[in-house]
Amino acid sequence: MADNHNHHDHGHDHDHAHAHPHKSHTTEYIVIFFILTILTGVELMIPGLSTPYAYKAAGLIGLAAGKACIVAYFYMHLKEETVWLKIIAAVPITAVMYAVGLILESAYR
């Protein structure tokens, strides 16, 4: 009765000894930040190009989609998930890309 110590606590430290060590993502995050910054700079230059509007729109949409994928993959830790979760995350992205394609096709008929 005097012993109120929880017996489940004894294995707690043992579990952490076999866990994977924590990996710092700081360097990776900084590299990705600069990549996203460069892609944003490219996005800002596209409207000034002397190319048809459709090419500008396609380029901006492609860059935005690429940046969104980079953010999801690295900052939202999708790269550390299982293949099935990656597939589940890709389904809505594919649907949006299909919808954008349909909109662009109907706009330029």
MOPE-V331904 format. One record per residue. RES is the residue in one small letter. OMEGA is omega as a letter, one per 40 degrees, with the letter a starting at -180 (none if undefined). NEAR is the number of other C-alpha atoms within 12 Angstrom. D_LAST is the distance of its C-alpha to the last C-alpha in Angstrom with 2 decimals. Layout:
BEGIN
res omega near d_last
RES OMEGA NEAR D_LAST
RES OMEGA NEAR D_LAST
END
This chain:
BEGIN
res omega near d_last
m i 4 82.26
a a 4 82.65
d i 6 79.89
n a 8 76.61
h i 9 74.65
n a 9 71.51
h i 9 71.93
h a 11 68.20
d a 12 68.25
h a 11 70.23
g a 12 67.34
h i 13 64.90
d i 11 65.87
h i 11 65.99
d a 12 62.34
h a 13 61.25
a a 11 63.25
h i 11 61.04
a i 11 57.70
h i 8 55.40
p i 8 56.17
h i 10 53.79
k i 10 51.55
s a 9 50.60
h a 15 46.92
t a 13 47.56
t i 12 46.94
e a 18 43.78
y i 19 42.48
i i 15 43.28
v i 16 41.47
i i 23 38.35
f a 20 38.63
f i 16 38.63
i i 20 35.69
l i 25 33.68
t i 17 34.96
i i 16 33.82
l i 25 30.31
t i 22 30.23
g i 16 31.39
v i 21 28.55
e a 25 26.11
l i 17 27.83
m a 17 27.46
i a 24 23.72
p a 19 22.74
g a 12 25.14
l i 17 23.66
s i 11 22.33
t i 14 19.15
p a 13 15.49
y a 17 14.55
a i 21 12.28
y i 16 15.48
k a 21 17.65
a i 22 15.84
a i 24 15.89
g i 24 19.51
l i 24 20.57
i i 22 19.22
g i 24 20.91
l i 26 24.09
a i 23 24.23
a i 24 23.89
g i 22 26.49
k i 26 28.82
a i 23 28.59
c i 25 29.55
i i 26 32.41
v a 21 33.71
a a 21 33.65
y a 22 35.26
f a 25 38.02
y i 22 38.70
m i 17 38.21
h i 19 40.19
l a 22 37.68
k a 19 39.05
e a 15 42.38
e i 16 41.06
t a 12 41.13
v a 12 38.42
w i 13 37.63
l i 15 37.13
k i 20 34.77
i i 15 32.74
i i 15 32.81
a a 23 31.57
a a 20 28.74
v i 14 27.31
p i 14 25.95
i i 20 24.62
t i 16 22.73
a i 14 21.36
v i 17 20.18
m i 20 18.53
y i 14 16.73
a i 14 15.65
v i 19 14.43
g i 19 12.42
l i 14 10.79
i i 16 10.27
l i 18 8.81
e a 13 6.37
s i 10 5.42
a a 12 5.84
y i 10 3.83
r none 7 0.00
END
